[in-house]
Amino acid sequence: MTDGSIVAEHVSRHFRVYPTRHVTLKEAIVRRKHLRPVEVWAVRDVSLRIEPGESVGFMGRNGSGKTTFLRLLAGVYRPSSGKLRVKGRVGALLELGAGFHPDFTGRENIYLSASIYGLKRQEVDRRLEAIIDFSELGKFIDLPIRTYSAGMYMRLAFSVATNVDADILLLDEVFAVGDEAFQRKCVDRILQYKERGKTLAFVSHSGPAVERMCDRAVLLRQGAMEYDGEPSEAIRRYQELLAGEEDPAERAAGLREWGTGEARVKDVRIEGSDGQTRDMFVAGEPFVVRLRVEPRAKIEPPRLLIELRDASGSLLSRAERGLGDLGWDGSEASVRFEVESLPLVEGRFQLNVALTDAAHSLRYHSVEKAAEFTVDPQGESRGFFVFEGDWALEREGKVVEAEA
């Protein structure tokens, strides 16, 4: 085996889970016959080979064994059965803040975390400024990390993990926290890592992220490997598993697309009155959403939903229309939704889109953050929505006309 290689042969891992988590010593003695553990198989008979330089995405529902398998690769766990060989230095970002001490400063935790990866102090000294610069923590680097937000944790952990010259990089839901600008920076760093011929194992619920960064994808289901191959096919199969759910739990971990796949929404964009794609508007401007509906099976005319949400994801409004009402004939078609006067004042907003059957019982395709845009304030108005009306002054029941 060469550095960067991973070979798994019929690897399984099980845990013993007790129904009662906390018991006293007396209870443990008196109730020992009733406190029998339940065996839970997190990974079942997984066999695969990852060559040096490959980028492999791992997908699956919560509890499918993705994180457990990455922890096996990192050496956190050992297989209950089977053989697992990992060759070379491993850099891992498996859990937010893992390997950090909450009372140490960010700078001190860089040395602590890097030592776990096997770096000597002299090596860390040479890379210290690069790690701090990439994390963008500035003056916060010398504060205890218990004062850090989740995004700051991720910045520091990712910066350390990608600066240790590892042969294999393991990433588990690294884009679930942090702002979008830093996430794009992380993607660029990972792509550079790939270009240097390093091996990447990446767990994510985000189909676009897996498709962009991985040459291959593995779909796990209840601990077993259900598919190993093209990322697009793994994503399709994964989305099918979520198709019947209105609000999958995986959304909190970065899931952005799901559905049965009989029809899909694509090429969602926002335009101004001139037909040009835009992402900035002011109140009162014409606002157009344009998208394409691509059927992949013969279905009854679906319903198209467009949700307007604020930057935090809270629903502000929803527009809905049956494509049959628009004369849809079952072929691929472009749909245009126009708002004559945008009733928003200021803020960052996002559009979610979905295709469902007529009863909303089946989701063919849902896309979160299909498009995003900003509205700049104009005049004295503030808040989310335009709130206007006619003003008048009344005296003794009579309206006083306003001066021109």
NUKELO-419287 format. One record per residue (C-alpha): residue number from 1; x, y, z; residue in three letters. Coordinates in Angstrom, 2 decimals. Example, Ala and Ser with C-alpha at 12.3 -4.5 7.8 and 13.67 -1.06 7.14 Angstrom:
<nodes>
num 1	X 12.30	Y -4.50	Z 7.80	residuo ALA $
num 2	X 13.67	Y -1.06	Z 7.14	residuo SER $
</nodes>
This chain:
<nodes>
num 1	X 0.00	Y 0.00	Z 0.00	residuo MET $
num 2	X 1.14	Y 3.54	Z -0.77	residuo THR $
num 3	X 0.46	Y 6.66	Z 1.29	residuo ASP $
num 4	X -3.13	Y 7.81	Z 0.86	residuo GLY $
num 5	X -4.56	Y 4.31	Z 0.36	residuo SER $
num 6	X -7.60	Y 2.95	Z 2.21	residuo ILE $
num 7	X -8.70	Y -0.71	Z 2.04	residuo VAL $
num 8	X -11.77	Y -2.02	Z 3.89	residuo ALA $
num 9	X -12.61	Y -5.72	Z 3.77	residuo GLU $
num 10	X -15.99	Y -6.75	Z 5.26	residuo HIS $
num 11	X -15.69	Y -4.11	Z 7.97	residuo VAL $
num 12	X -18.39	Y -4.04	Z 10.66	residuo SER $
num 13	X -18.76	Y -2.17	Z 13.91	residuo ARG $
num 14	X -21.33	Y -2.65	Z 16.64	residuo HIS $
num 15	X -21.99	Y -0.94	Z 19.96	residuo PHE $
num 16	X -23.66	Y -2.05	Z 23.15	residuo ARG $
num 17	X -26.35	Y 0.43	Z 24.11	residuo VAL $
num 18	X -27.98	Y 0.35	Z 27.52	residuo TYR $
num 19	X -31.64	Y 1.43	Z 27.76	residuo PRO $
num 20	X -30.91	Y 3.47	Z 30.92	residuo THR $
num 21	X -27.96	Y 5.78	Z 30.59	residuo ARG $
num 22	X -27.39	Y 6.85	Z 34.21	residuo HIS $
num 23	X -27.77	Y 4.45	Z 37.14	residuo VAL $
num 24	X -26.40	Y 4.38	Z 40.66	residuo THR $
num 25	X -24.09	Y 1.62	Z 41.87	residuo LEU $
num 26	X -26.97	Y 0.19	Z 43.93	residuo LYS $
num 27	X -29.26	Y 0.09	Z 40.91	residuo GLU $
num 28	X -26.54	Y -1.53	Z 38.82	residuo ALA $
num 29	X -26.26	Y -4.35	Z 41.38	residuo ILE $
num 30	X -29.96	Y -4.78	Z 42.17	residuo VAL $
num 31	X -31.19	Y -4.43	Z 38.58	residuo ARG $
num 32	X -28.27	Y -6.07	Z 36.81	residuo ARG $
num 33	X -30.55	Y -8.66	Z 35.20	residuo LYS $
num 34	X -32.74	Y -5.92	Z 33.76	residuo HIS $
num 35	X -29.91	Y -3.69	Z 32.52	residuo LEU $
num 36	X -29.02	Y -5.78	Z 29.50	residuo ARG $
num 37	X -27.41	Y -3.96	Z 26.61	residuo PRO $
num 38	X -28.85	Y -3.87	Z 23.12	residuo VAL $
num 39	X -26.42	Y -4.50	Z 20.28	residuo GLU $
num 40	X -26.56	Y -1.84	Z 17.57	residuo VAL $
num 41	X -24.72	Y -2.43	Z 14.30	residuo TRP $
num 42	X -23.58	Y 0.96	Z 13.03	residuo ALA $
num 43	X -21.53	Y -0.42	Z 10.10	residuo VAL $
num 44	X -22.29	Y -3.75	Z 8.41	residuo ARG $
num 45	X -19.96	Y -5.65	Z 6.10	residuo ASP $
num 46	X -18.53	Y -2.68	Z 4.18	residuo VAL $
num 47	X -15.86	Y -3.46	Z 1.58	residuo SER $
num 48	X -14.21	Y -0.80	Z -0.56	residuo LEU $
num 49	X -10.87	Y 0.43	Z -1.78	residuo ARG $
num 50	X -9.86	Y 4.08	Z -2.09	residuo ILE $
num 51	X -6.75	Y 4.81	Z -4.10	residuo GLU $
num 52	X -4.34	Y 7.70	Z -3.40	residuo PRO $
num 53	X -5.73	Y 10.95	Z -4.84	residuo GLY $
num 54	X -9.36	Y 9.80	Z -4.95	residuo GLU $
num 55	X -12.14	Y 11.98	Z -3.51	residuo SER $
num 56	X -15.01	Y 9.93	Z -2.13	residuo VAL $
num 57	X -18.25	Y 11.29	Z -0.72	residuo GLY $
num 58	X -20.27	Y 9.34	Z 1.82	residuo PHE $
num 59	X -24.02	Y 9.92	Z 1.87	residuo MET $
num 60	X -26.99	Y 8.47	Z 3.73	residuo GLY $
num 61	X -29.69	Y 9.25	Z 6.22	residuo ARG $
num 62	X -28.94	Y 10.05	Z 9.86	residuo ASN $
num 63	X -27.93	Y 6.80	Z 11.53	residuo GLY $
num 64	X -26.74	Y 5.15	Z 8.33	residuo SER $
num 65	X -23.16	Y 4.75	Z 9.62	residuo GLY $
num 66	X -21.35	Y 7.54	Z 7.74	residuo LYS $
num 67	X -19.75	Y 9.18	Z 10.77	residuo THR $
num 68	X -18.93	Y 5.83	Z 12.37	residuo THR $
num 69	X -17.12	Y 4.72	Z 9.22	residuo PHE $
num 70	X -15.06	Y 7.91	Z 9.12	residuo LEU $
num 71	X -14.14	Y 7.41	Z 12.77	residuo ARG $
num 72	X -12.99	Y 3.91	Z 11.90	residuo LEU $
num 73	X -10.77	Y 5.41	Z 9.20	residuo LEU $
num 74	X -9.42	Y 7.95	Z 11.72	residuo ALA $
num 75	X -8.62	Y 5.23	Z 14.25	residuo GLY $
num 76	X -11.09	Y 6.53	Z 16.83	residuo VAL $
num 77	X -12.86	Y 3.16	Z 16.70	residuo TYR $
num 78	X -11.65	Y -0.29	Z 15.73	residuo ARG $
num 79	X -13.72	Y -2.65	Z 13.59	residuo PRO $
num 80	X -15.70	Y -5.30	Z 15.45	residuo SER $
num 81	X -14.97	Y -7.58	Z 12.50	residuo SER $
num 82	X -13.25	Y -7.39	Z 9.14	residuo GLY $
num 83	X -9.98	Y -5.74	Z 8.13	residuo LYS $
num 84	X -9.26	Y -2.04	Z 7.67	residuo LEU $
num 85	X -5.97	Y -0.62	Z 6.46	residuo ARG $
num 86	X -5.24	Y 3.12	Z 6.23	residuo VAL $
num 87	X -1.81	Y 4.18	Z 4.96	residuo LYS $
num 88	X -0.30	Y 7.61	Z 5.60	residuo GLY $
num 89	X -0.88	Y 10.63	Z 7.84	residuo ARG $
num 90	X -4.56	Y 11.33	Z 8.46	residuo VAL $
num 91	X -6.04	Y 14.79	Z 9.00	residuo GLY $
num 92	X -9.57	Y 14.67	Z 10.36	residuo ALA $
num 93	X -12.38	Y 17.09	Z 11.13	residuo LEU $
num 94	X -14.96	Y 14.70	Z 12.53	residuo LEU $
num 95	X -16.60	Y 16.62	Z 15.32	residuo GLU $
num 96	X -16.76	Y 20.32	Z 16.04	residuo LEU $
num 97	X -14.06	Y 21.19	Z 18.56	residuo GLY $
num 98	X -12.79	Y 17.63	Z 18.96	residuo ALA $
num 99	X -9.24	Y 17.72	Z 20.31	residuo GLY $
num 100	X -9.65	Y 21.24	Z 21.70	residuo PHE $
num 101	X -9.53	Y 22.26	Z 25.36	residuo HIS $
num 102	X -12.22	Y 24.85	Z 26.18	residuo PRO $
num 103	X -10.02	Y 26.77	Z 28.63	residuo ASP $
num 104	X -7.06	Y 27.07	Z 26.25	residuo PHE $
num 105	X -6.83	Y 29.97	Z 23.83	residuo THR $
num 106	X -7.18	Y 29.44	Z 20.10	residuo GLY $
num 107	X -3.41	Y 29.75	Z 19.70	residuo ARG $
num 108	X -2.74	Y 27.15	Z 22.42	residuo GLU $
num 109	X -5.30	Y 24.80	Z 20.89	residuo ASN $
num 110	X -3.52	Y 24.99	Z 17.55	residuo ILE $
num 111	X -0.47	Y 23.45	Z 19.19	residuo TYR $
num 112	X -2.60	Y 20.92	Z 21.07	residuo LEU $
num 113	X -4.56	Y 19.81	Z 18.02	residuo SER $
num 114	X -1.51	Y 19.72	Z 15.75	residuo ALA $
num 115	X 0.34	Y 17.52	Z 18.24	residuo SER $
num 116	X -2.51	Y 15.00	Z 17.99	residuo ILE $
num 117	X -1.87	Y 14.87	Z 14.24	residuo TYR $
num 118	X 1.78	Y 14.13	Z 14.99	residuo GLY $
num 119	X 3.33	Y 17.53	Z 14.25	residuo LEU $
num 120	X 6.30	Y 18.68	Z 16.31	residuo LYS $
num 121	X 6.31	Y 22.11	Z 17.89	residuo ARG $
num 122	X 8.89	Y 23.41	Z 15.42	residuo GLN $
num 123	X 6.64	Y 22.40	Z 12.52	residuo GLU $
num 124	X 3.66	Y 24.15	Z 14.11	residuo VAL $
num 125	X 5.77	Y 27.28	Z 14.65	residuo ASP $
num 126	X 6.45	Y 27.44	Z 10.91	residuo ARG $
num 127	X 2.76	Y 27.04	Z 10.02	residuo ARG $
num 128	X 1.23	Y 29.06	Z 12.86	residuo LEU $
num 129	X 0.68	Y 32.31	Z 10.98	residuo GLU $
num 130	X -0.80	Y 30.51	Z 7.97	residuo ALA $
num 131	X -3.23	Y 28.66	Z 10.24	residuo ILE $
num 132	X -4.30	Y 31.86	Z 12.01	residuo ILE $
num 133	X -4.64	Y 33.81	Z 8.77	residuo ASP $
num 134	X -6.83	Y 31.15	Z 7.17	residuo PHE $
num 135	X -9.09	Y 30.94	Z 10.24	residuo SER $
num 136	X -9.71	Y 34.72	Z 10.11	residuo GLU $
num 137	X -10.00	Y 34.80	Z 13.91	residuo LEU $
num 138	X -7.79	Y 37.86	Z 14.32	residuo GLY $
num 139	X -7.64	Y 39.07	Z 17.93	residuo LYS $
num 140	X -9.93	Y 36.22	Z 19.05	residuo PHE $
num 141	X -7.06	Y 33.76	Z 18.57	residuo ILE $
num 142	X -5.79	Y 34.66	Z 22.07	residuo ASP $
num 143	X -9.15	Y 34.20	Z 23.82	residuo LEU $
num 144	X -10.31	Y 30.94	Z 25.43	residuo PRO $
num 145	X -12.22	Y 28.92	Z 22.83	residuo ILE $
num 146	X -15.13	Y 28.40	Z 25.25	residuo ARG $
num 147	X -16.03	Y 31.95	Z 24.20	residuo THR $
num 148	X -16.13	Y 30.96	Z 20.50	residuo TYR $
num 149	X -19.25	Y 30.52	Z 18.41	residuo SER $
num 150	X -19.84	Y 27.30	Z 16.44	residuo ALA $
num 151	X -18.61	Y 29.05	Z 13.29	residuo GLY $
num 152	X -15.38	Y 30.15	Z 14.98	residuo MET $
num 153	X -14.79	Y 26.59	Z 16.21	residuo TYR $
num 154	X -15.18	Y 25.31	Z 12.66	residuo MET $
num 155	X -12.82	Y 27.94	Z 11.25	residuo ARG $
num 156	X -10.06	Y 27.00	Z 13.67	residuo LEU $
num 157	X -10.56	Y 23.24	Z 13.40	residuo ALA $
num 158	X -10.68	Y 23.28	Z 9.60	residuo PHE $
num 159	X -7.62	Y 25.51	Z 9.39	residuo SER $
num 160	X -5.57	Y 23.16	Z 11.57	residuo VAL $
num 161	X -6.80	Y 19.99	Z 9.83	residuo ALA $
num 162	X -5.88	Y 21.31	Z 6.37	residuo THR $
num 163	X -2.44	Y 22.58	Z 7.36	residuo ASN $
num 164	X -0.88	Y 19.35	Z 8.61	residuo VAL $
num 165	X 0.20	Y 17.99	Z 5.17	residuo ASP $
num 166	X -1.95	Y 14.92	Z 5.63	residuo ALA $
num 167	X -2.09	Y 12.18	Z 2.99	residuo ASP $
num 168	X -5.76	Y 11.55	Z 3.81	residuo ILE $
num 169	X -8.28	Y 14.21	Z 4.83	residuo LEU $
num 170	X -11.50	Y 13.14	Z 6.58	residuo LEU $
num 171	X -14.31	Y 15.70	Z 6.75	residuo LEU $
num 172	X -17.66	Y 15.16	Z 8.44	residuo ASP $
num 173	X -20.38	Y 17.77	Z 7.75	residuo GLU $
num 174	X -17.77	Y 20.52	Z 7.69	residuo VAL $
num 175	X -20.19	Y 22.92	Z 5.95	residuo PHE $
num 176	X -23.02	Y 22.55	Z 8.46	residuo ALA $
num 177	X -21.81	Y 25.67	Z 10.33	residuo VAL $
num 178	X -20.04	Y 28.88	Z 9.41	residuo GLY $
num 179	X -20.89	Y 31.71	Z 7.07	residuo ASP $
num 180	X -21.15	Y 31.26	Z 3.32	residuo GLU $
num 181	X -18.02	Y 33.26	Z 2.51	residuo ALA $
num 182	X -15.87	Y 31.02	Z 4.69	residuo PHE $
num 183	X -17.56	Y 27.91	Z 3.31	residuo GLN $
num 184	X -16.53	Y 28.96	Z -0.20	residuo ARG $
num 185	X -13.01	Y 29.47	Z 1.12	residuo LYS $
num 186	X -13.07	Y 25.94	Z 2.56	residuo CYS $
num 187	X -14.23	Y 24.50	Z -0.77	residuo VAL $
num 188	X -11.33	Y 26.23	Z -2.54	residuo ASP $
num 189	X -8.88	Y 24.80	Z 0.02	residuo ARG $
num 190	X -10.29	Y 21.29	Z -0.47	residuo ILE $
num 191	X -10.04	Y 21.58	Z -4.26	residuo LEU $
num 192	X -6.40	Y 22.67	Z -3.90	residuo GLN $
num 193	X -5.87	Y 19.67	Z -1.64	residuo TYR $
num 194	X -7.28	Y 17.42	Z -4.39	residuo LYS $
num 195	X -5.02	Y 18.99	Z -7.01	residuo GLU $
num 196	X -2.01	Y 17.98	Z -4.93	residuo ARG $
num 197	X -3.04	Y 14.33	Z -5.26	residuo GLY $
num 198	X -4.25	Y 13.85	Z -1.69	residuo LYS $
num 199	X -7.07	Y 11.51	Z -0.68	residuo THR $
num 200	X -10.39	Y 12.92	Z 0.52	residuo LEU $
num 201	X -13.22	Y 11.16	Z 2.38	residuo ALA $
num 202	X -16.12	Y 13.55	Z 2.78	residuo PHE $
num 203	X -19.44	Y 13.04	Z 4.61	residuo VAL $
num 204	X -22.23	Y 15.41	Z 3.63	residuo SER $
num 205	X -25.97	Y 15.72	Z 3.09	residuo HIS $
num 206	X -25.35	Y 18.35	Z 0.42	residuo SER $
num 207	X -25.62	Y 16.85	Z -3.06	residuo GLY $
num 208	X -24.03	Y 19.83	Z -4.84	residuo PRO $
num 209	X -21.04	Y 19.75	Z -2.46	residuo ALA $
num 210	X -20.48	Y 16.02	Z -3.03	residuo VAL $
num 211	X -20.88	Y 16.41	Z -6.79	residuo GLU $
num 212	X -18.41	Y 19.29	Z -6.93	residuo ARG $
num 213	X -15.68	Y 17.87	Z -4.72	residuo MET $
num 214	X -15.92	Y 14.11	Z -5.18	residuo CYS $
num 215	X -15.14	Y 11.78	Z -8.07	residuo ASP $
num 216	X -17.07	Y 8.97	Z -6.48	residuo ARG $
num 217	X -19.82	Y 8.57	Z -3.89	residuo ALA $
num 218	X -20.87	Y 5.84	Z -1.48	residuo VAL $
num 219	X -24.46	Y 5.55	Z -0.24	residuo LEU $
num 220	X -24.90	Y 3.87	Z 3.13	residuo LEU $
num 221	X -28.23	Y 2.58	Z 4.39	residuo ARG $
num 222	X -28.64	Y 1.16	Z 7.91	residuo GLN $
num 223	X -24.89	Y 0.59	Z 8.09	residuo GLY $
num 224	X -24.58	Y -1.33	Z 4.81	residuo ALA $
num 225	X -23.20	Y -0.08	Z 1.51	residuo MET $
num 226	X -26.07	Y 0.29	Z -0.95	residuo GLU $
num 227	X -24.23	Y 2.00	Z -3.80	residuo TYR $
num 228	X -20.66	Y 2.88	Z -4.79	residuo ASP $
num 229	X -20.11	Y 4.81	Z -7.99	residuo GLY $
num 230	X -21.02	Y 8.03	Z -9.78	residuo GLU $
num 231	X -21.92	Y 10.90	Z -7.40	residuo PRO $
num 232	X -24.99	Y 11.87	Z -9.47	residuo SER $
num 233	X -26.51	Y 8.40	Z -9.08	residuo GLU $
num 234	X -25.72	Y 8.26	Z -5.36	residuo ALA $
num 235	X -27.38	Y 11.66	Z -4.92	residuo ILE $
num 236	X -30.47	Y 10.52	Z -6.85	residuo ARG $
num 237	X -30.85	Y 7.39	Z -4.72	residuo ARG $
num 238	X -30.29	Y 9.36	Z -1.52	residuo TYR $
num 239	X -32.93	Y 11.92	Z -2.45	residuo GLN $
num 240	X -35.39	Y 9.10	Z -3.11	residuo GLU $
num 241	X -34.98	Y 7.97	Z 0.50	residuo LEU $
num 242	X -36.18	Y 11.40	Z 1.65	residuo LEU $
num 243	X -38.94	Y 11.88	Z -0.89	residuo ALA $
num 244	X -41.88	Y 11.23	Z 1.42	residuo GLY $
num 245	X -40.85	Y 13.77	Z 4.06	residuo GLU $
num 246	X -41.90	Y 17.41	Z 4.22	residuo GLU $
num 247	X -39.12	Y 18.39	Z 6.65	residuo ASP $
num 248	X -36.28	Y 15.82	Z 6.84	residuo PRO $
num 249	X -34.13	Y 15.96	Z 9.96	residuo ALA $
num 250	X -31.04	Y 16.03	Z 7.74	residuo GLU $
num 251	X -31.78	Y 19.64	Z 6.75	residuo ARG $
num 252	X -30.01	Y 20.76	Z 9.93	residuo ALA $
num 253	X -26.86	Y 19.01	Z 8.70	residuo ALA $
num 254	X -26.73	Y 20.67	Z 5.30	residuo GLY $
num 255	X -29.30	Y 18.82	Z 3.18	residuo LEU $
num 256	X -30.44	Y 21.13	Z 0.37	residuo ARG $
num 257	X -32.15	Y 18.84	Z -2.19	residuo GLU $
num 258	X -34.41	Y 15.81	Z -1.95	residuo TRP $
num 259	X -37.30	Y 14.17	Z -3.78	residuo GLY $
num 260	X -38.46	Y 11.10	Z -5.71	residuo THR $
num 261	X -36.98	Y 12.43	Z -8.94	residuo GLY $
num 262	X -39.92	Y 11.93	Z -11.37	residuo GLU $
num 263	X -39.59	Y 15.66	Z -12.10	residuo ALA $
num 264	X -36.92	Y 18.18	Z -11.24	residuo ARG $
num 265	X -36.49	Y 21.94	Z -10.99	residuo VAL $
num 266	X -33.34	Y 23.38	Z -12.54	residuo LYS $
num 267	X -31.77	Y 26.66	Z -13.67	residuo ASP $
num 268	X -33.52	Y 28.80	Z -11.03	residuo VAL $
num 269	X -32.59	Y 32.44	Z -11.46	residuo ARG $
num 270	X -33.85	Y 35.90	Z -10.53	residuo ILE $
num 271	X -34.16	Y 38.63	Z -13.14	residuo GLU $
num 272	X -34.97	Y 42.32	Z -13.36	residuo GLY $
num 273	X -37.44	Y 43.89	Z -15.78	residuo SER $
num 274	X -34.78	Y 43.85	Z -18.51	residuo ASP $
num 275	X -34.40	Y 40.09	Z -18.35	residuo GLY $
num 276	X -30.87	Y 40.24	Z -16.89	residuo GLN $
num 277	X -29.96	Y 38.00	Z -13.95	residuo THR $
num 278	X -29.64	Y 40.02	Z -10.75	residuo ARG $
num 279	X -29.11	Y 39.48	Z -7.04	residuo ASP $
num 280	X -29.72	Y 43.05	Z -5.79	residuo MET $
num 281	X -33.01	Y 45.00	Z -5.85	residuo PHE $
num 282	X -34.74	Y 47.97	Z -4.24	residuo VAL $
num 283	X -38.34	Y 48.14	Z -3.04	residuo ALA $
num 284	X -40.93	Y 48.58	Z -5.77	residuo GLY $
num 285	X -38.83	Y 47.15	Z -8.61	residuo GLU $
num 286	X -40.21	Y 44.41	Z -10.90	residuo PRO $
num 287	X -38.99	Y 41.00	Z -9.76	residuo PHE $
num 288	X -38.99	Y 37.87	Z -11.92	residuo VAL $
num 289	X -38.24	Y 34.26	Z -11.00	residuo VAL $
num 290	X -37.49	Y 32.01	Z -13.97	residuo ARG $
num 291	X -36.88	Y 28.26	Z -13.81	residuo LEU $
num 292	X -37.18	Y 25.08	Z -15.83	residuo ARG $
num 293	X -39.23	Y 22.00	Z -15.01	residuo VAL $
num 294	X -37.70	Y 18.77	Z -16.28	residuo GLU $
num 295	X -39.93	Y 15.65	Z -16.16	residuo PRO $
num 296	X -38.14	Y 12.32	Z -15.89	residuo ARG $
num 297	X -41.22	Y 10.09	Z -15.86	residuo ALA $
num 298	X -44.82	Y 10.29	Z -16.98	residuo LYS $
num 299	X -46.73	Y 12.06	Z -14.20	residuo ILE $
num 300	X -49.86	Y 14.12	Z -13.74	residuo GLU $
num 301	X -49.25	Y 17.89	Z -13.86	residuo PRO $
num 302	X -47.40	Y 18.75	Z -10.62	residuo PRO $
num 303	X -47.76	Y 21.80	Z -8.42	residuo ARG $
num 304	X -44.91	Y 24.33	Z -8.25	residuo LEU $
num 305	X -44.18	Y 26.03	Z -4.92	residuo LEU $
num 306	X -41.94	Y 29.06	Z -4.49	residuo ILE $
num 307	X -41.20	Y 30.07	Z -0.89	residuo GLU $
num 308	X -39.78	Y 33.43	Z 0.15	residuo LEU $
num 309	X -37.66	Y 33.16	Z 3.29	residuo ARG $
num 310	X -35.40	Y 35.51	Z 5.22	residuo ASP $
num 311	X -31.69	Y 34.91	Z 5.78	residuo ALA $
num 312	X -32.37	Y 32.71	Z 8.83	residuo SER $
num 313	X -34.75	Y 30.49	Z 6.86	residuo GLY $
num 314	X -38.02	Y 31.73	Z 8.38	residuo SER $
num 315	X -40.94	Y 31.55	Z 5.98	residuo LEU $
num 316	X -42.23	Y 34.96	Z 4.89	residuo LEU $
num 317	X -44.62	Y 33.97	Z 2.11	residuo SER $
num 318	X -45.36	Y 31.25	Z -0.45	residuo ARG $
num 319	X -46.70	Y 31.27	Z -4.00	residuo ALA $
num 320	X -48.15	Y 28.11	Z -5.53	residuo GLU $
num 321	X -49.62	Y 27.07	Z -8.86	residuo ARG $
num 322	X -50.57	Y 23.85	Z -10.61	residuo GLY $
num 323	X -48.67	Y 23.48	Z -13.88	residuo LEU $
num 324	X -51.80	Y 21.99	Z -15.43	residuo GLY $
num 325	X -53.44	Y 25.40	Z -15.01	residuo ASP $
num 326	X -50.63	Y 26.87	Z -17.12	residuo LEU $
num 327	X -51.15	Y 24.41	Z -19.96	residuo GLY $
num 328	X -48.25	Y 22.06	Z -19.18	residuo TRP $
num 329	X -48.16	Y 19.16	Z -21.67	residuo ASP $
num 330	X -45.72	Y 16.91	Z -19.81	residuo GLY $
num 331	X -42.56	Y 18.03	Z -21.60	residuo SER $
num 332	X -39.66	Y 20.13	Z -20.33	residuo GLU $
num 333	X -40.81	Y 23.72	Z -19.94	residuo ALA $
num 334	X -39.76	Y 27.13	Z -18.67	residuo SER $
num 335	X -41.86	Y 28.78	Z -15.96	residuo VAL $
num 336	X -41.91	Y 32.51	Z -15.24	residuo ARG $
num 337	X -43.21	Y 34.03	Z -12.00	residuo PHE $
num 338	X -43.36	Y 37.84	Z -11.95	residuo GLU $
num 339	X -43.92	Y 40.23	Z -9.05	residuo VAL $
num 340	X -44.88	Y 43.60	Z -10.52	residuo GLU $
num 341	X -43.67	Y 45.62	Z -7.52	residuo SER $
num 342	X -41.30	Y 44.03	Z -5.00	residuo LEU $
num 343	X -42.84	Y 44.60	Z -1.53	residuo PRO $
num 344	X -39.57	Y 44.14	Z 0.37	residuo LEU $
num 345	X -37.62	Y 46.97	Z 2.01	residuo VAL $
num 346	X -34.23	Y 45.64	Z 3.08	residuo GLU $
num 347	X -32.38	Y 42.46	Z 3.97	residuo GLY $
num 348	X -31.03	Y 39.23	Z 2.59	residuo ARG $
num 349	X -33.60	Y 36.76	Z 1.25	residuo PHE $
num 350	X -33.72	Y 33.30	Z -0.28	residuo GLN $
num 351	X -36.10	Y 31.31	Z -2.45	residuo LEU $
num 352	X -36.93	Y 27.65	Z -1.90	residuo ASN $
num 353	X -38.69	Y 25.80	Z -4.71	residuo VAL $
num 354	X -40.50	Y 22.47	Z -4.83	residuo ALA $
num 355	X -42.47	Y 20.25	Z -7.19	residuo LEU $
num 356	X -45.18	Y 18.08	Z -5.61	residuo THR $
num 357	X -48.15	Y 16.02	Z -6.71	residuo ASP $
num 358	X -51.60	Y 17.61	Z -6.63	residuo ALA $
num 359	X -52.25	Y 16.48	Z -3.03	residuo ALA $
num 360	X -48.81	Y 17.54	Z -1.70	residuo HIS $
num 361	X -48.34	Y 13.96	Z -0.49	residuo SER $
num 362	X -45.33	Y 13.30	Z -2.73	residuo LEU $
num 363	X -42.35	Y 15.58	Z -3.33	residuo ARG $
num 364	X -40.78	Y 15.12	Z -6.72	residuo TYR $
num 365	X -38.03	Y 17.66	Z -6.01	residuo HIS $
num 366	X -37.32	Y 20.21	Z -3.29	residuo SER $
num 367	X -34.46	Y 22.70	Z -3.44	residuo VAL $
num 368	X -33.49	Y 24.95	Z -0.53	residuo GLU $
num 369	X -31.69	Y 28.21	Z -1.30	residuo LYS $
num 370	X -32.40	Y 27.76	Z -4.99	residuo ALA $
num 371	X -31.67	Y 31.48	Z -5.36	residuo ALA $
num 372	X -30.65	Y 34.32	Z -3.05	residuo GLU $
num 373	X -30.92	Y 38.10	Z -3.35	residuo PHE $
num 374	X -30.47	Y 41.31	Z -1.39	residuo THR $
num 375	X -32.82	Y 44.28	Z -1.09	residuo VAL $
num 376	X -31.28	Y 47.68	Z -0.30	residuo ASP $
num 377	X -33.34	Y 50.23	Z 1.68	residuo PRO $
num 378	X -34.56	Y 53.38	Z -0.03	residuo GLN $
num 379	X -35.94	Y 56.50	Z 1.64	residuo GLY $
num 380	X -37.21	Y 56.33	Z 5.23	residuo GLU $
num 381	X -38.73	Y 52.82	Z 5.12	residuo SER $
num 382	X -37.21	Y 50.10	Z 7.26	residuo ARG $
num 383	X -37.99	Y 46.46	Z 8.07	residuo GLY $
num 384	X -38.86	Y 43.54	Z 5.79	residuo PHE $
num 385	X -41.99	Y 44.69	Z 3.98	residuo PHE $
num 386	X -43.24	Y 47.88	Z 2.37	residuo VAL $
num 387	X -45.86	Y 49.38	Z 4.71	residuo PHE $
num 388	X -47.52	Y 52.28	Z 2.95	residuo GLU $
num 389	X -50.89	Y 53.98	Z 2.99	residuo GLY $
num 390	X -52.65	Y 57.30	Z 2.60	residuo ASP $
num 391	X -52.11	Y 59.81	Z 5.41	residuo TRP $
num 392	X -54.71	Y 62.37	Z 6.55	residuo ALA $
num 393	X -55.34	Y 64.63	Z 9.53	residuo LEU $
num 394	X -58.85	Y 64.79	Z 11.04	residuo GLU $
num 395	X -60.34	Y 67.70	Z 13.05	residuo ARG $
num 396	X -63.78	Y 67.33	Z 14.59	residuo GLU $
num 397	X -64.57	Y 64.50	Z 12.22	residuo GLY $
num 398	X -63.46	Y 66.39	Z 9.14	residuo LYS $
num 399	X -60.47	Y 65.52	Z 7.02	residuo VAL $
num 400	X -57.93	Y 68.29	Z 6.58	residuo VAL $
num 401	X -56.50	Y 68.18	Z 3.12	residuo GLU $
num 402	X -52.73	Y 67.83	Z 2.97	residuo ALA $
num 403	X -50.69	Y 70.55	Z 1.35	residuo GLU $
num 404	X -49.39	Y 69.78	Z -2.11	residuo ALA $
</nodes>
